[in-house]
Amino acid sequence: MAKATYILDGEETVESKGISSIEWIDDTFFTIHFLGKKFHGEVVEDATEDQKMTIKVNQRTFEIKKNRPIDELIHEMGLDKKKVKKLHQLKSPMPGRILGFSVEVGTEVTEGTPLLTLEAMKMENVIKAEGIGTVKSLSKANNDVVEKGELIIEFE
């Protein structure tokens, strides 16, 4: 019989029989017996449909996910990868004045990359990429005033 694998705080762990055990007090509280020591725990969130659970043991919170054979198949097929949006254009999300660009022509950007700072209503707003792409052209310059929806950056 294959041993179960779990993802505990992002690290894969293999179940070890005989070294540890869990004693359930009720549906929420439990005691872990591990290498002769006792640890008191509580289930914070139970998402069994996703094979995930958040528990708290001795005031530390852990995210646990049980690996299933189907999870490995999904990974091998590449179906677990987050869909990434391909950028084509960045239009001004609001009227304002461009204070400065954080990118130039040829810069490759990923989701979350700062693109420019836009001043609107006396506030500086850092506009970030919502996908991936390479800057093809900057349609505006520093200190240009833009209206909402006006083209600022083109991507390829």
PALO-94482 format. One record per residue: residue number from 1; x, y, z of N, C-alpha, C in turn. Coordinates in nm, 4 decimals. Layout:
! residues N
atom nr=NUM; nx=X; ny=Y; nz=Z; cax=X; cay=Y; caz=Z; cx=X; cy=Y; cz=Z
...
END
This chain:
! residues 156
atom nr=1; nx=0.0845; ny=-0.1187; nz=0.0000; cax=0.0000; cay=0.0000; caz=0.0000; cx=0.0884; cy=0.1243; cz=0.0000
atom nr=2; nx=0.0596; ny=0.2168; nz=-0.0910; cax=0.1388; cay=0.3392; caz=-0.1015; cx=0.1105; cy=0.4317; cz=0.0161
atom nr=3; nx=0.2147; ny=0.5002; nz=0.0598; cax=0.1984; cay=0.5968; caz=0.1681; cx=0.1371; cy=0.7238; cz=0.1127
atom nr=4; nx=0.0529; ny=0.7874; nz=0.1911; cax=-0.0116; cay=0.9123; caz=0.1496; cx=0.0899; cy=1.0261; cz=0.1559
atom nr=5; nx=0.0790; ny=1.1166; nz=0.0611; cax=0.1632; cay=1.2360; caz=0.0624; cx=0.0757; cy=1.3574; cz=0.0880
atom nr=6; nx=0.1303; ny=1.4502; nz=0.1636; cax=0.0604; cay=1.5725; caz=0.1971; cx=0.1508; cy=1.6905; cz=0.1658
atom nr=7; nx=0.0888; ny=1.8047; nz=0.1371; cax=0.1626; cay=1.9298; caz=0.1230; cx=0.1358; cy=2.0073; cz=0.2518
atom nr=8; nx=0.2394; ny=2.0247; nz=0.3330; cax=0.2276; cay=2.0927; caz=0.4613; cx=0.3107; cy=2.2196; cz=0.4542
atom nr=9; nx=0.2445; ny=2.3357; nz=0.4574; cax=0.3119; cay=2.4657; caz=0.4433; cx=0.3981; cy=2.4701; cz=0.3176
atom nr=10; nx=0.3455; ny=2.4130; nz=0.2074; cax=0.4142; cay=2.4190; caz=0.0795; cx=0.5209; cy=2.3126; cz=0.0583
atom nr=11; nx=0.5465; ny=2.2281; nz=0.1571; cax=0.6479; cay=2.1237; caz=0.1447; cx=0.5826; cy=1.9869; cz=0.1493
atom nr=12; nx=0.6294; ny=1.8982; nz=0.0596; cax=0.5726; cay=1.7642; caz=0.0530; cx=0.6185; cy=1.6814; cz=0.1721
atom nr=13; nx=0.5254; ny=1.6114; nz=0.2353; cax=0.5524; cay=1.5276; caz=0.3504; cx=0.4892; cy=1.3921; cz=0.3266
atom nr=14; nx=0.5605; ny=1.2844; nz=0.3591; cax=0.5073; cay=1.1491; caz=0.3445; cx=0.4593; cy=1.1019; cz=0.4804
atom nr=15; nx=0.3409; ny=1.0421; nz=0.4824; cax=0.2815; cay=0.9917; caz=0.6059; cx=0.3712; cy=0.8840; cz=0.6660
atom nr=16; nx=0.3942; ny=0.8904; nz=0.7966; cax=0.4777; cay=0.7931; caz=0.8663; cx=0.3952; cy=0.7205; cz=0.9704
atom nr=17; nx=0.3665; ny=0.5940; nz=0.9458; cax=0.2879; cay=0.5142; caz=1.0411; cx=0.3754; cy=0.4804; cz=1.1610
atom nr=18; nx=0.3161; ny=0.4798; nz=1.2804; cax=0.3867; cay=0.4395; caz=1.4001; cx=0.4629; cy=0.5519; cz=1.4676
atom nr=19; nx=0.4994; ny=0.6552; nz=1.3957; cax=0.5745; cay=0.7660; caz=1.4555; cx=0.4793; cy=0.8678; cz=1.5155
atom nr=20; nx=0.3604; ny=0.8799; nz=1.4555; cax=0.2655; cay=0.9801; caz=1.5030; cx=0.1242; cy=0.9245; cz=1.5002
atom nr=21; nx=0.0382; ny=0.9903; nz=1.5777; cax=-0.1037; cay=0.9565; caz=1.5748; cx=-0.1840; cy=1.0800; cz=1.6129
atom nr=22; nx=-0.3111; ny=1.0784; nz=1.5742; cax=-0.3999; cay=1.1898; caz=1.6066; cx=-0.5161; cy=1.1364; cz=1.6882
atom nr=23; nx=-0.5464; ny=1.2044; nz=1.7959; cax=-0.6599; cay=1.1707; caz=1.8824; cx=-0.7601; cy=1.2854; cz=1.8703
atom nr=24; nx=-0.8778; ny=1.2568; nz=1.8137; cax=-0.9795; cay=1.3598; caz=1.7939; cx=-1.0627; cy=1.3761; cz=1.9200
atom nr=25; nx=-1.0758; ny=1.4993; nz=1.9665; cax=-1.1573; cay=1.5304; caz=2.0839; cx=-1.3011; cy=1.5543; cz=2.0389
atom nr=26; nx=-1.3190; ny=1.6283; nz=1.9298; cax=-1.4489; cay=1.6472; caz=1.8640; cx=-1.4197; cy=1.6815; cz=1.7183
atom nr=27; nx=-1.5156; ny=1.7422; nz=1.6466; cax=-1.4954; cay=1.7726; caz=1.5045; cx=-1.3929; cy=1.8829; cz=1.4799
atom nr=28; nx=-1.3582; ny=1.9594; nz=1.5828; cax=-1.2698; cay=2.0736; caz=1.5661; cx=-1.1353; cy=2.0557; cz=1.6368
atom nr=29; nx=-1.1350; ny=1.9989; nz=1.7550; cax=-1.0133; cay=1.9918; caz=1.8365; cx=-0.9539; cy=1.8516; cz=1.8364
atom nr=30; nx=-0.8201; ny=1.8465; nz=1.8424; cax=-0.7498; cay=1.7190; caz=1.8385; cx=-0.6161; cy=1.7310; cz=1.9114
atom nr=31; nx=-0.5571; ny=1.6150; nz=1.9398; cax=-0.4241; cay=1.6087; caz=1.9993; cx=-0.3371; cy=1.5239; cz=1.9079
atom nr=32; nx=-0.2175; ny=1.5736; nz=1.8769; cax=-0.1214; cay=1.4993; caz=1.7956; cx=-0.0178; cy=1.4405; cz=1.8903
atom nr=33; nx=0.0055; ny=1.3116; nz=1.8771; cax=0.1110; cay=1.2438; caz=1.9517; cx=0.2240; cy=1.2208; cz=1.8524
atom nr=34; nx=0.3394; ny=1.2860; nz=1.8752; cax=0.4507; cay=1.2776; caz=1.7808; cx=0.5819; cy=1.2626; cz=1.8568
atom nr=35; nx=0.6514; ny=1.1523; nz=1.8333; cax=0.7795; cay=1.1230; caz=1.8977; cx=0.7734; cy=1.1438; cz=2.0490
atom nr=36; nx=0.6656; ny=1.0935; nz=2.1098; cax=0.6510; cay=1.1003; caz=2.2551; cx=0.6028; cy=1.2330; cz=2.3092
atom nr=37; nx=0.5713; ny=1.3281; nz=2.2248; cax=0.5223; cay=1.4587; caz=2.2700; cx=0.3782; cy=1.4769; cz=2.2265
atom nr=38; nx=0.3048; ny=1.5621; nz=2.3000; cax=0.1660; cay=1.5942; caz=2.2661; cx=0.1582; cy=1.7380; cz=2.2160
atom nr=39; nx=0.0796; ny=1.7565; nz=2.1086; cax=0.0550; cay=1.8892; caz=2.0544; cx=-0.0954; cy=1.9059; cz=2.0407
atom nr=40; nx=-0.1486; ny=2.0165; nz=2.0921; cax=-0.2917; cay=2.0417; caz=2.0847; cx=-0.3222; cy=2.1229; cz=1.9597
atom nr=41; nx=-0.4276; ny=2.0823; nz=1.8876; cax=-0.4599; cay=2.1486; caz=1.7628; cx=-0.6076; cy=2.1739; cz=1.7449
atom nr=42; nx=-0.6356; ny=2.2558; nz=1.6443; cax=-0.7737; cay=2.2900; caz=1.6124; cx=-0.7860; cy=2.3090; cz=1.4611
atom nr=43; nx=-0.8989; ny=2.2644; nz=1.4056; cax=-0.9275; cay=2.2844; caz=1.2638; cx=-0.9846; cy=2.4247; cz=1.2487
atom nr=44; nx=-0.9159; ny=2.5090; nz=1.1700; cax=-0.9596; cay=2.6462; caz=1.1478; cx=-1.0535; cy=2.6518; cz=1.0277
atom nr=45; nx=-1.0151; ny=2.5812; nz=0.9191; cax=-1.0969; cay=2.5784; caz=0.7976; cx=-1.0835; cy=2.4406; cz=0.7346
atom nr=46; nx=-1.1960; ny=2.3845; nz=0.6942; cax=-1.1973; cay=2.2519; caz=0.6333; cx=-1.2575; cy=2.2612; cz=0.4936
atom nr=47; nx=-1.1729; ny=2.2485; nz=0.3918; cax=-1.2188; cay=2.2500; caz=0.2527; cx=-1.1932; cy=2.1110; cz=0.1943
atom nr=48; nx=-1.2647; ny=2.0118; nz=0.2456; cax=-1.2402; cay=1.8731; caz=0.2064; cx=-1.2644; cy=1.8482; cz=0.0587
atom nr=49; nx=-1.3542; ny=1.9257; nz=-0.0044; cax=-1.3785; cay=1.9064; caz=-0.1478; cx=-1.2540; cy=1.9381; cz=-0.2295
atom nr=50; nx=-1.1650; ny=2.0230; nz=-0.1770; cax=-1.0390; cay=2.0560; caz=-0.2439; cx=-0.9207; cy=1.9835; cz=-0.1803
atom nr=51; nx=-0.9501; ny=1.8917; nz=-0.0892; cax=-0.8457; cay=1.8177; caz=-0.0169; cx=-0.7537; cy=1.9119; cz=0.0607
atom nr=52; nx=-0.8098; ny=2.0226; nz=0.1141; cax=-0.7302; cay=2.1212; caz=0.1875; cx=-0.7872; cy=2.1400; cz=0.3272
atom nr=53; nx=-0.6983; ny=2.1788; nz=0.4181; cax=-0.7401; cay=2.2056; caz=0.5540; cx=-0.6435; cy=2.3066; cz=0.6151
atom nr=54; nx=-0.6963; ny=2.3972; nz=0.6958; cax=-0.6135; cay=2.4903; caz=0.7711; cx=-0.6280; cy=2.4517; cz=0.9173
atom nr=55; nx=-0.5152; ny=2.4254; nz=0.9809; cax=-0.5180; cay=2.3885; caz=1.1218; cx=-0.4262; cy=2.4797; cz=1.2008
atom nr=56; nx=-0.4511; ny=2.4853; nz=1.3310; cax=-0.3652; cay=2.5616; caz=1.4203; cx=-0.3140; cy=2.4636; cz=1.5252
atom nr=57; nx=-0.1815; ny=2.4567; nz=1.5390; cax=-0.1180; cay=2.3700; caz=1.6378; cx=-0.0233; cy=2.4565; cz=1.7195
atom nr=58; nx=-0.0462; ny=2.4578; nz=1.8513; cax=0.0371; cay=2.5385; caz=1.9418; cx=0.0540; cy=2.6820; cz=1.8915
atom nr=59; nx=-0.0553; ny=2.7472; nz=1.8555; cax=-0.0607; cay=2.8865; caz=1.8115; cx=0.0056; cy=2.9116; cz=1.6755
atom nr=60; nx=0.0405; ny=2.8062; nz=1.6014; cax=0.0965; cay=2.8213; caz=1.4665; cx=-0.0037; cy=2.7643; cz=1.3677
atom nr=61; nx=-0.0269; ny=2.8392; nz=1.2581; cax=-0.1247; cay=2.7977; caz=1.1581; cx=-0.0547; cy=2.7265; cz=1.0428
atom nr=62; nx=-0.1154; ny=2.6158; nz=0.9965; cax=-0.0610; cay=2.5364; caz=0.8866; cx=-0.1674; cy=2.5160; cz=0.7800
atom nr=63; nx=-0.1252; ny=2.5193; nz=0.6535; cax=-0.2107; cay=2.4842; caz=0.5406; cx=-0.1713; cy=2.3423; cz=0.5012
atom nr=64; nx=-0.2686; ny=2.2521; nz=0.4955; cax=-0.2420; cay=2.1130; caz=0.4607; cx=-0.3228; cy=2.0781; cz=0.3369
atom nr=65; nx=-0.2588; ny=2.0073; nz=0.2441; cax=-0.3269; cay=1.9601; caz=0.1235; cx=-0.2835; cy=1.8172; cz=0.0998
atom nr=66; nx=-0.3779; ny=1.7290; nz=0.0800; cax=-0.3458; cay=1.5892; caz=0.0533; cx=-0.3279; cy=1.5711; cz=-0.0968
atom nr=67; nx=-0.2137; ny=1.5141; nz=-0.1358; cax=-0.1883; cay=1.4837; caz=-0.2765; cx=-0.2629; cy=1.3570; cz=-0.3141
atom nr=68; nx=-0.3353; ny=1.3626; nz=-0.4246; cax=-0.4075; cay=1.2453; caz=-0.4754; cx=-0.3454; cy=1.2062; cz=-0.6089
atom nr=69; nx=-0.3627; ny=1.0818; nz=-0.6524; cax=-0.3085; cay=1.0407; caz=-0.7833; cx=-0.3579; cy=1.1301; cz=-0.8973
atom nr=70; nx=-0.4816; ny=1.1769; nz=-0.8897; cax=-0.5359; cay=1.2637; caz=-0.9954; cx=-0.4607; cy=1.3964; cz=-1.0015
atom nr=71; nx=-0.4109; ny=1.4445; nz=-0.8854; cax=-0.3354; cay=1.5701; caz=-0.8817; cx=-0.2073; cy=1.5590; cz=-0.9641
atom nr=72; nx=-0.1394; ny=1.4455; nz=-0.9571; cax=-0.0166; cay=1.4241; caz=-1.0343; cx=-0.0478; cy=1.4220; cz=-1.1836
atom nr=73; nx=-0.1574; ny=1.3565; nz=-1.2215; cax=-0.1983; cay=1.3506; caz=-1.3619; cx=-0.2311; cy=1.4909; cz=-1.4139
atom nr=74; nx=-0.3036; ny=1.5679; nz=-1.3358; cax=-0.3384; cay=1.7055; caz=-1.3736; cx=-0.2117; cy=1.7882; cz=-1.3920
atom nr=75; nx=-0.1144; ny=1.7702; nz=-1.3028; cax=0.0127; cay=1.8427; caz=-1.3132; cx=0.0890; cy=1.8015; cz=-1.4392
atom nr=76; nx=0.0986; ny=1.6716; nz=-1.4656; cax=0.1698; cay=1.6227; caz=-1.5841; cx=0.1074; cy=1.6748; cz=-1.7127
atom nr=77; nx=-0.0246; ny=1.6922; nz=-1.7142; cax=-0.0939; cay=1.7430; caz=-1.8322; cx=-0.0846; cy=1.8958; cz=-1.8429
atom nr=78; nx=-0.0332; ny=1.9602; nz=-1.7377; cax=-0.0193; cay=2.1051; caz=-1.7389; cx=-0.1494; cy=2.1786; cz=-1.7127
atom nr=79; nx=-0.2495; ny=2.1074; nz=-1.6626; cax=-0.3803; cay=2.1695; caz=-1.6402; cx=-0.3878; cy=2.2475; cz=-1.5087
atom nr=80; nx=-0.2831; ny=2.2391; nz=-1.4267; cax=-0.2838; cay=2.3109; caz=-1.2994; cx=-0.2180; cy=2.4478; cz=-1.3098
atom nr=81; nx=-0.1700; ny=2.4825; nz=-1.4278; cax=-0.1049; cay=2.6118; caz=-1.4463; cx=-0.2095; cy=2.7224; cz=-1.4565
atom nr=82; nx=-0.1790; ny=2.8324; nz=-1.3909; cax=-0.2676; cay=2.9475; caz=-1.3933; cx=-0.2690; cy=3.0064; cz=-1.5336
atom nr=83; nx=-0.3874; ny=3.0362; nz=-1.5836; cax=-0.3993; cay=3.0970; caz=-1.7158; cx=-0.3475; cy=3.2403; cz=-1.7065
atom nr=84; nx=-0.2577; ny=3.2752; nz=-1.7974; cax=-0.1957; cay=3.4074; caz=-1.7965; cx=-0.2503; cy=3.4892; cz=-1.9130
atom nr=85; nx=-0.2888; ny=3.6099; nz=-1.8822; cax=-0.3441; cay=3.7009; caz=-1.9825; cx=-0.2309; cy=3.7616; cz=-2.0643
atom nr=86; nx=-0.2433; ny=3.7585; nz=-2.1961; cax=-0.1472; cay=3.8202; caz=-2.2873; cx=-0.1898; cy=3.9655; cz=-2.3085
atom nr=87; nx=-0.0980; ny=4.0584; nz=-2.2798; cax=-0.1297; cay=4.2005; caz=-2.2918; cx=-0.1192; cy=4.2486; cz=-2.4361
atom nr=88; nx=-0.2087; ny=4.3400; nz=-2.4743; cax=-0.2056; cay=4.4022; caz=-2.6061; cx=-0.1923; cy=4.5538; cz=-2.5926
atom nr=89; nx=-0.2711; ny=4.6114; nz=-2.5012; cax=-0.2687; cay=4.7562; caz=-2.4814; cx=-0.2937; cy=4.7884; cz=-2.3345
atom nr=90; nx=-0.2423; ny=4.9036; nz=-2.2934; cax=-0.2780; cay=4.9585; caz=-2.1627; cx=-0.3431; cy=5.0923; cz=-2.1906
atom nr=91; nx=-0.4681; ny=5.1034; nz=-2.1493; cax=-0.5404; cay=5.2299; caz=-2.1617; cx=-0.5534; cy=5.2893; cz=-2.0226
atom nr=92; nx=-0.5575; ny=5.4200; nz=-2.0163; cax=-0.5655; cay=5.4888; caz=-1.8882; cx=-0.6921; cy=5.4466; cz=-1.8128
atom nr=93; nx=-0.6772; ny=5.4009; nz=-1.6888; cax=-0.7939; cay=5.3603; caz=-1.6106; cx=-0.8731; cy=5.4795; cz=-1.5553
atom nr=94; nx=-0.8128; ny=5.5988; nz=-1.5632; cax=-0.8762; cay=5.7201; caz=-1.5100; cx=-0.8093; cy=5.8417; cz=-1.5717
atom nr=95; nx=-0.8733; ny=5.9573; nz=-1.5686; cax=-0.8058; cay=6.0776; caz=-1.6170; cx=-0.6946; cy=6.1160; cz=-1.5199
atom nr=96; nx=-0.5856; ny=6.1686; nz=-1.5732; cax=-0.4753; cay=6.2088; caz=-1.4865; cx=-0.3547; cy=6.2541; cz=-1.5659
atom nr=97; nx=-0.2420; ny=6.2666; nz=-1.4944; cax=-0.1164; cay=6.3107; caz=-1.5555; cx=-0.0108; cy=6.2039; cz=-1.5291
atom nr=98; nx=0.0617; ny=6.1670; nz=-1.6346; cax=0.1659; cay=6.0646; caz=-1.6221; cx=0.2877; cy=6.1262; cz=-1.5543
atom nr=99; nx=0.3232; ny=6.0742; nz=-1.4371; cax=0.4392; cay=6.1247; caz=-1.3642; cx=0.5679; cy=6.0588; cz=-1.4112
atom nr=100; nx=0.5593; ny=5.9330; nz=-1.4546; cax=0.6794; cay=5.8640; caz=-1.5010; cx=0.6506; cy=5.7199; cz=-1.5363
atom nr=101; nx=0.7310; ny=5.6680; nz=-1.6288; cax=0.7195; cay=5.5285; caz=-1.6702; cx=0.8213; cy=5.4432; cz=-1.5952
atom nr=102; nx=0.7832; ny=5.3223; nz=-1.5632; cax=0.8734; cay=5.2258; caz=-1.4988; cx=0.9277; cy=5.1272; cz=-1.6011
atom nr=103; nx=0.8799; ny=5.1379; nz=-1.7263; cax=0.9221; cay=5.0478; caz=-1.8336; cx=0.9612; cy=5.1308; cz=-1.9549
atom nr=104; nx=1.0288; ny=5.0663; nz=-2.0491; cax=1.0637; cay=5.1305; caz=-2.1760; cx=1.0392; cy=5.0296; cz=-2.2866
atom nr=105; nx=1.0505; ny=5.0724; nz=-2.4103; cax=1.0295; cay=4.9835; caz=-2.5248; cx=1.1250; cy=4.8654; cz=-2.5124
atom nr=106; nx=1.0712; ny=4.7447; nz=-2.5297; cax=1.1512; cay=4.6226; caz=-2.5210; cx=1.1462; cy=4.5551; cz=-2.3847
atom nr=107; nx=1.0917; ny=4.6220; nz=-2.2838; cax=1.0833; cay=4.5633; caz=-2.1508; cx=0.9796; cy=4.4506; cz=-2.1499
atom nr=108; nx=1.0200; ny=4.3330; nz=-2.0980; cax=0.9262; cay=4.2223; caz=-2.0811; cx=0.8616; cy=4.2374; cz=-1.9447
atom nr=109; nx=0.7290; ny=4.2295; nz=-1.9409; cax=0.6565; cay=4.2451; caz=-1.8150; cx=0.5788; cy=4.1188; cz=-1.7827
atom nr=110; nx=0.5601; ny=4.0971; nz=-1.6548; cax=0.4756; cay=3.9884; caz=-1.6059; cx=0.3688; cy=4.0497; cz=-1.5172
atom nr=111; nx=0.2749; ny=3.9687; nz=-1.4767; cax=0.1659; cay=4.0170; caz=-1.3927; cx=0.2222; cy=4.0829; cz=-1.2667
atom nr=112; nx=0.1800; ny=4.2064; nz=-1.2407; cax=0.2234; cay=4.2790; caz=-1.1217; cx=0.3414; cy=4.3727; cz=-1.1436
atom nr=113; nx=0.4018; ny=4.3701; nz=-1.2630; cax=0.5140; cay=4.4604; caz=-1.2925; cx=0.4640; cy=4.6046; cz=-1.2970
atom nr=114; nx=0.5260; ny=4.6974; nz=-1.2210; cax=0.4859; cay=4.8379; caz=-1.2291; cx=0.5153; cy=4.8927; cz=-1.3688
atom nr=115; nx=0.4158; ny=4.9602; nz=-1.4289; cax=0.4305; cay=5.0150; caz=-1.5635; cx=0.4538; cy=5.1656; cz=-1.5613
atom nr=116; nx=0.3741; ny=5.2360; nz=-1.4818; cax=0.3850; cay=5.3817; caz=-1.4768; cx=0.3170; cy=5.4339; cz=-1.3514
atom nr=117; nx=0.3451; ny=5.5614; nz=-1.3227; cax=0.2778; cay=5.6286; caz=-1.2117; cx=0.1892; cy=5.7358; cz=-1.2717
atom nr=118; nx=0.0622; ny=5.7336; nz=-1.2322; cax=-0.0383; cay=5.8261; caz=-1.2842; cx=-0.0935; cy=5.9079; cz=-1.1679
atom nr=119; nx=-0.0826; ny=6.0408; nz=-1.1811; cax=-0.1375; cay=6.1293; caz=-1.0791; cx=-0.2831; cy=6.1589; cz=-1.1146
atom nr=120; nx=-0.3715; ny=6.1312; nz=-1.0198; cax=-0.5136; cay=6.1597; caz=-1.0394; cx=-0.5690; cy=6.2109; cz=-0.9065
atom nr=121; nx=-0.6346; ny=6.3238; nz=-0.9107; cax=-0.6935; cay=6.3854; caz=-0.7914; cx=-0.5901; cy=6.3998; cz=-0.6786
atom nr=122; nx=-0.4695; ny=6.4464; nz=-0.7145; cax=-0.3593; cay=6.4711; caz=-0.6212; cx=-0.3071; cy=6.3449; cz=-0.5528
atom nr=123; nx=-0.3385; ny=6.2281; nz=-0.6120; cax=-0.2870; cay=6.1014; caz=-0.5584; cx=-0.2023; cy=6.0342; cz=-0.6652
atom nr=124; nx=-0.0925; ny=5.9723; nz=-0.6225; cax=-0.0072; cay=5.8986; caz=-0.7153; cx=-0.0522; cy=5.7526; cz=-0.7174
atom nr=125; nx=-0.0849; ny=5.7026; nz=-0.8364; cax=-0.1315; cay=5.5652; caz=-0.8542; cx=-0.0310; cy=5.4891; cz=-0.9392
atom nr=126; nx=0.0228; ny=5.3802; nz=-0.8847; cax=0.1136; cay=5.2962; caz=-0.9615; cx=0.0272; cy=5.1984; cz=-1.0403
atom nr=127; nx=0.0370; ny=5.2048; nz=-1.1716; cax=-0.0397; cay=5.1164; caz=-1.2594; cx=0.0481; cy=4.9958; cz=-1.2905
atom nr=128; nx=-0.0036; ny=4.8753; nz=-1.2614; cax=0.0732; cay=4.7518; caz=-1.2789; cx=0.0156; cy=4.6671; cz=-1.3905
atom nr=129; nx=0.1006; ny=4.5828; nz=-1.4483; cax=0.0598; cay=4.4927; caz=-1.5558; cx=-0.0369; cy=4.3873; cz=-1.5020
atom nr=130; nx=-0.1394; ny=4.3584; nz=-1.5802; cax=-0.2378; cay=4.2569; caz=-1.5431; cx=-0.2180; cy=4.1286; cz=-1.6228
atom nr=131; nx=-0.0993; ny=4.1128; nz=-1.6850; cax=-0.0679; cay=3.9953; caz=-1.7646; cx=0.0774; cy=4.0007; cz=-1.8072
atom nr=132; nx=0.1078; ny=3.9311; nz=-1.9185; cax=0.2451; cay=3.9277; caz=-1.9677; cx=0.2543; cy=3.9906; cz=-2.1069
atom nr=133; nx=0.3730; ny=4.0383; nz=-2.1417; cax=0.3944; cay=4.0950; caz=-2.2734; cx=0.5264; cy=4.1700; cz=-2.2787
atom nr=134; nx=0.5580; ny=4.2215; nz=-2.3965; cax=0.6776; cay=4.3026; caz=-2.4179; cx=0.6320; cy=4.4391; cz=-2.4675
atom nr=135; nx=0.6867; ny=4.5439; nz=-2.4065; cax=0.6473; cay=4.6803; caz=-2.4436; cx=0.6898; cy=4.7058; cz=-2.5881
atom nr=136; nx=0.5909; ny=4.7365; nz=-2.6731; cax=0.6150; cay=4.7658; caz=-2.8145; cx=0.6341; cy=4.9161; cz=-2.8352
atom nr=137; nx=0.5472; ny=4.9959; nz=-2.7704; cax=0.5596; cay=5.1409; caz=-2.7842; cx=0.4918; cy=5.2121; cz=-2.6683
atom nr=138; nx=0.5433; ny=5.3302; nz=-2.6379; cax=0.4825; cay=5.4187; caz=-2.5382; cx=0.4143; cy=5.5293; cz=-2.6171
atom nr=139; nx=0.2832; ny=5.5375; nz=-2.6072; cax=0.2064; cay=5.6358; caz=-2.6837; cx=0.2048; cy=5.7734; cz=-2.6193
atom nr=140; nx=0.2468; ny=5.7818; nz=-2.4965; cax=0.2484; cay=5.9083; caz=-2.4224; cx=0.3862; cy=5.9297; cz=-2.3627
atom nr=141; nx=0.4097; ny=6.0476; nz=-2.3075; cax=0.5379; cay=6.0817; caz=-2.2453; cx=0.5131; cy=6.1300; cz=-2.1027
atom nr=142; nx=0.6203; ny=6.1455; nz=-2.0268; cax=0.6103; cay=6.2002; caz=-1.8913; cx=0.5410; cy=6.3367; cz=-1.8957
atom nr=143; nx=0.4573; ny=6.3622; nz=-1.7972; cax=0.3812; cay=6.4859; caz=-1.7797; cx=0.2662; cy=6.5031; cz=-1.8773
atom nr=144; nx=0.2416; ny=6.4053; nz=-1.9647; cax=0.1239; cay=6.4124; caz=-2.0530; cx=-0.0024; cy=6.3924; cz=-1.9699
atom nr=145; nx=-0.1060; ny=6.4656; nz=-2.0056; cax=-0.2369; cay=6.4500; caz=-1.9429; cx=-0.3161; cy=6.3518; cz=-2.0286
atom nr=146; nx=-0.3799; ny=6.2549; nz=-1.9628; cax=-0.4570; cay=6.1542; caz=-2.0361; cx=-0.6001; cy=6.1502; cz=-1.9838
atom nr=147; nx=-0.6905; ny=6.1142; nz=-2.0720; cax=-0.8298; cay=6.0934; caz=-2.0351; cx=-0.8512; cy=5.9447; cz=-2.0085
atom nr=148; nx=-0.9576; ny=5.9117; nz=-1.9403; cax=-0.9909; cay=5.7714; caz=-1.9158; cx=-1.0087; cy=5.7007; cz=-2.0498
atom nr=149; nx=-0.9445; ny=5.5823; nz=-2.0633; cax=-0.9571; cay=5.5023; caz=-2.1855; cx=-0.8586; cy=5.5371; cz=-2.2933
atom nr=150; nx=-0.7725; ny=5.6373; nz=-2.2702; cax=-0.6759; cay=5.6782; caz=-2.3726; cx=-0.5569; cy=5.5809; cz=-2.3735
atom nr=151; nx=-0.5104; ny=5.5441; nz=-2.4916; cax=-0.4000; cay=5.4496; caz=-2.5081; cx=-0.2707; cy=5.5088; cz=-2.4530
atom nr=152; nx=-0.2010; ny=5.4295; nz=-2.3689; cax=-0.0742; cay=5.4741; caz=-2.3114; cx=0.0411; cy=5.3843; cz=-2.3583
atom nr=153; nx=0.0216; ny=5.2516; nz=-2.3518; cax=0.1286; cay=5.1560; caz=-2.3878; cx=0.0705; cy=5.0483; cz=-2.4792
atom nr=154; nx=0.1495; ny=5.0106; nz=-2.5803; cax=0.1150; cay=4.8959; caz=-2.6647; cx=0.2151; cy=4.7850; cz=-2.6365
atom nr=155; nx=0.1648; ny=4.6603; nz=-2.6371; cax=0.2490; cay=4.5438; caz=-2.6116; cx=0.2490; cy=4.4531; cz=-2.7336
atom nr=156; nx=0.3533; ny=4.3687; nz=-2.7446; cax=0.3572; cay=4.2676; caz=-2.8500; cx=0.3751; cy=4.1316; cz=-2.7884
END
